[in-house]
Amino acid sequence: MRVAAEAGLDVVALTDHDTTAGWVEAAEARPDGLRLVRGAELSCESPDGRGGRVSVHILAYLFDPEHPALLTEQTRLRGERRERLTTMVGRMAADGYPVDPETFMAGLPPELPAGRPHLARALVEQGVVDSVNEAFAKLLNNSSRYYIPRADTPVSVALEMIASAGGVCVFAHPFARRRGRIVEPSVIIDLAVEGLAGVEVDHPDHAPEDRAALRALAADLNLVTTGSSDYHGTNKTTPIAAETTAPDMFDRLVAKATATPVLG
């Protein structure tokens, strides 16, 4: 919250992956003059529009964090993520890397979703690599022998779940080609029918031509367009407020939610 205020933002969203664990702390730390949108970034599986499946991220805003279906799914995801990461650490330890599965997992709070970034930081601390980015590039990417796929939420289920919890959903960085395979525009068209409210257009991983294509598609579908720096603190080099959302789009987004108010 302090970093957001110092960057001159008047609104900031908190969307940690598959958890609402930071909501209370963020609300308590919010300085005067900064509005807070609470949400989560959901890891989902989606059709890719080419007959296959692909991992996607859905930004869920202003939903009821105590909604029963949501709590059940977040519990499942956290458990599955911990099992997956334990196996990954075990594989690395067996190959001689200085990571111990029991010690590593004991250091991760159970209420938080354990993921590859935690393992990447451990590898940096042990001197195996110089940065989180290097850890992913060399050891933790999807083609690595240590990688284990996730059992993510089907995207249609996620949209329905967040809608029933009074929230609103935006497709996060849908055309971020540098991250891997992306969906065809037809998938966004289908998801708009299923309740998708918006698409994240202005994102550090979107090329100018893809931003233009997404903006045009959103206009055709009457979807909200958002912008986000996707700030990850020291895990990434992109600064907070590198990308922002237009005020009129923000107002449209908030008007679609019915459960949790914007603070401030």
C-alpha positions in Angstrom: 0.0 0.0 0.0 2.9 2.4 0.8 4.6 1.7 -2.5 1.3 2.3 -4.4 0.7 5.6 -2.7 4.3 6.8 -3.2 3.8 6.0 -6.9 0.9 8.4 -7.1 -1.8 5.9 -7.6 -5.4 6.8 -6.5 -6.6 3.2 -6.9 -4.7 -0.1 -6.4 -5.9 -3.7 -6.7 -4.6 -6.6 -4.6 -4.9 -9.8 -6.5 -2.6 -12.5 -5.1 -2.8 -15.9 -6.8 -5.6 -18.1 -5.6 -5.9 -16.6 -2.1 -7.5 -13.7 -0.3 -5.0 -14.0 2.6 -3.8 -10.4 2.3 -7.1 -8.6 2.2 -7.2 -7.7 5.9 -3.6 -6.5 6.1 -4.0 -4.4 2.9 -7.2 -2.7 4.3 -5.4 -1.9 7.6 -2.4 -0.5 5.7 -4.3 1.6 3.2 -3.3 5.3 3.5 -5.8 8.1 3.1 -6.3 9.0 -0.5 -5.7 5.5 -1.9 -8.7 3.4 -2.9 -8.3 -0.4 -2.5 -9.9 -3.0 -4.8 -9.6 -6.5 -3.2 -9.5 -9.6 -5.4 -7.5 -12.6 -6.4 -5.9 -13.9 -9.6 -7.3 -17.4 -10.3 -5.3 -20.0 -12.1 -7.6 -21.6 -14.7 -7.6 -24.1 -17.5 -9.3 -23.0 -20.8 -9.9 -24.2 -24.3 -7.3 -22.5 -26.6 -9.6 -22.2 -29.6 -7.5 -24.7 -31.6 -8.8 -27.9 -30.1 -6.4 -28.0 -27.1 -6.3 -26.6 -23.6 -4.1 -23.9 -22.1 -3.4 -22.3 -18.7 -5.0 -18.9 -18.3 -5.3 -16.4 -15.4 -8.6 -14.7 -14.4 -8.6 -11.6 -12.3 -11.6 -11.8 -9.9 -12.5 -8.5 -8.2 -14.8 -7.5 -5.3 -16.3 -10.9 -4.6 -17.4 -12.4 -1.2 -14.3 -14.1 0.1 -16.5 -16.3 2.4 -18.6 -17.8 -0.4 -18.7 -21.6 0.2 -17.9 -22.7 -3.3 -15.0 -20.3 -3.5 -13.6 -21.4 -0.2 -13.8 -25.1 -1.2 -12.0 -24.5 -4.5 -9.3 -22.3 -2.9 -8.7 -25.0 -0.3 -8.4 -27.6 -3.1 -6.0 -25.5 -5.1 -3.7 -24.8 -2.1 -3.5 -28.5 -1.2 -2.8 -29.5 -4.8 -0.2 -26.8 -5.1 1.6 -27.9 -2.0 1.7 -31.5 -3.2 3.0 -30.5 -6.6 5.7 -28.3 -5.1 6.8 -30.9 -2.6 7.3 -33.3 -5.5 9.3 -30.7 -7.5 11.6 -30.0 -4.6 12.1 -33.7 -4.0 13.2 -34.2 -7.6 15.6 -31.3 -7.4 17.0 -32.6 -4.1 17.5 -36.0 -5.6 19.6 -34.4 -8.3 21.8 -32.8 -5.7 20.3 -29.3 -5.5 20.6 -27.7 -2.0 16.8 -27.8 -1.2 15.2 -30.1 1.4 11.5 -30.8 0.8 10.5 -31.0 4.5 12.4 -27.9 5.5 11.3 -25.9 2.5 7.6 -26.8 2.8 7.6 -26.1 6.6 8.6 -22.5 5.8 5.6 -21.8 3.7 2.5 -20.6 5.5 -0.4 -23.1 4.9 -2.9 -20.3 4.1 -0.9 -19.2 1.1 -0.7 -20.9 -2.3 2.7 -22.5 -2.6 4.1 -22.0 -6.1 7.2 -22.0 -8.2 8.2 -18.4 -7.2 8.8 -19.6 -3.7 11.1 -22.3 -5.0 12.8 -19.8 -7.3 13.6 -17.6 -4.3 15.0 -20.5 -2.4 17.3 -21.3 -5.3 18.5 -17.7 -5.3 19.1 -17.8 -1.6 21.1 -21.0 -1.9 23.2 -19.4 -4.7 22.1 -21.8 -7.4 20.9 -19.0 -9.6 21.3 -15.2 -9.5 17.6 -14.3 -9.9 14.1 -15.5 -9.9 14.0 -15.0 -13.7 17.1 -17.2 -14.1 15.5 -19.9 -11.9 12.5 -20.1 -14.2 14.5 -19.9 -17.4 16.9 -22.7 -16.4 15.1 -25.0 -14.0 11.4 -24.2 -13.4 9.9 -23.5 -16.8 7.1 -25.7 -18.2 9.6 -27.7 -20.3 11.9 -28.5 -17.3 12.2 -32.1 -16.0 11.3 -30.7 -12.6 8.0 -29.2 -13.7 4.7 -30.8 -12.7 1.4 -29.6 -14.3 -1.3 -28.1 -12.0 -4.9 -29.2 -11.8 -6.4 -25.7 -12.3 -10.0 -24.6 -12.2 -11.9 -24.8 -15.5 -12.4 -21.2 -16.6 -16.1 -21.6 -17.0 -16.4 -22.9 -13.5 -14.3 -19.9 -12.2 -16.5 -17.4 -14.0 -19.7 -18.9 -12.6 -18.2 -19.2 -9.1 -17.1 -15.6 -8.9 -20.4 -14.4 -10.3 -22.3 -16.3 -7.6 -20.0 -14.7 -5.0 -21.0 -11.2 -6.3 -17.7 -10.5 -8.0 -16.6 -9.6 -11.5 -14.0 -11.2 -13.7 -11.3 -9.9 -16.1 -9.1 -12.0 -18.4 -5.5 -11.3 -17.3 -2.9 -10.7 -20.0 -4.7 -12.9 -22.6 -2.2 -12.2 -25.4 1.0 -12.4 -23.4 2.9 -14.4 -26.1 6.2 -14.3 -24.4 4.7 -16.4 -21.6 3.8 -19.3 -23.9 0.7 -20.4 -25.7 -2.3 -18.0 -25.8 -6.0 -18.4 -26.6 -7.6 -17.5 -29.9 -9.9 -14.5 -29.9 -12.8 -16.9 -30.3 -12.3 -18.1 -26.7 -12.7 -14.5 -25.4 -15.9 -14.2 -27.5 -17.2 -17.4 -25.9 -16.2 -16.4 -22.4 -18.0 -13.0 -22.8 -21.2 -14.9 -23.3 -20.5 -16.9 -20.1 -20.0 -13.8 -18.0 -16.5 -12.4 -18.5 -16.7 -8.7 -17.8 -13.4 -7.5 -19.2 -10.0 -8.0 -20.7 -6.6 -6.8 -19.4 -5.3 -4.8 -22.4 -2.5 -2.7 -21.1 0.0 -5.1 -19.6 3.9 -5.2 -19.7 3.8 -8.5 -21.7 1.5 -7.2 -24.4 2.9 -6.0 -27.7 1.4 -2.8 -29.2 -0.3 -4.7 -32.0 -1.9 -7.1 -29.5 -3.1 -4.3 -27.3 -4.8 -2.8 -30.4 -6.4 -6.1 -31.3 -7.7 -6.7 -27.8 -9.0 -3.2 -27.5 -10.9 -3.6 -30.7 -12.3 -7.0 -29.6 -13.4 -5.6 -26.3 -15.2 -2.8 -28.0 -17.0 -5.3 -30.3 -18.0 -7.3 -27.2 -18.8 -4.4 -24.9 -16.1 -5.6 -22.4 -14.3 -3.4 -19.9 -10.6 -2.8 -20.8 -8.2 -2.6 -17.9 -4.5 -2.0 -17.4 -2.1 -3.4 -14.8 1.6 -3.4 -14.1 1.3 -6.9 -12.6 3.5 -5.8 -9.8 5.3 -8.6 -7.9 7.5 -6.6 -5.6 11.1 -7.7 -5.9 10.2 -10.9 -7.8 9.9 -8.8 -11.0 11.6 -5.7 -12.4 8.3 -4.1 -13.6 7.5 -1.2 -11.3 4.1 -0.5 -9.8 1.9 1.9 -11.9 3.7 1.0 -15.1 0.3 0.3 -16.5 -3.1 1.7 -15.3 -6.8 1.5 -16.0 -8.8 4.5 -17.4 -11.2 6.0 -14.8 -14.3 5.4 -16.9 -13.4 1.7 -17.3 -12.8 1.4 -13.6 -16.2 2.8 -12.8 -17.8 0.3 -15.3 -16.0 -2.6 -13.6 -17.0 -1.6 -10.1 -20.6 -1.1 -11.1 -20.8 -4.8 -12.1 -19.8 -6.1 -8.7 -22.3 -6.6 -5.8 -20.5 -8.1 -2.9 -17.4 -6.3 -1.6 -17.0 -2.6 -1.8 -14.0 -0.6 -2.9 -12.3 0.8 0.2 -11.7 4.5 0.3 
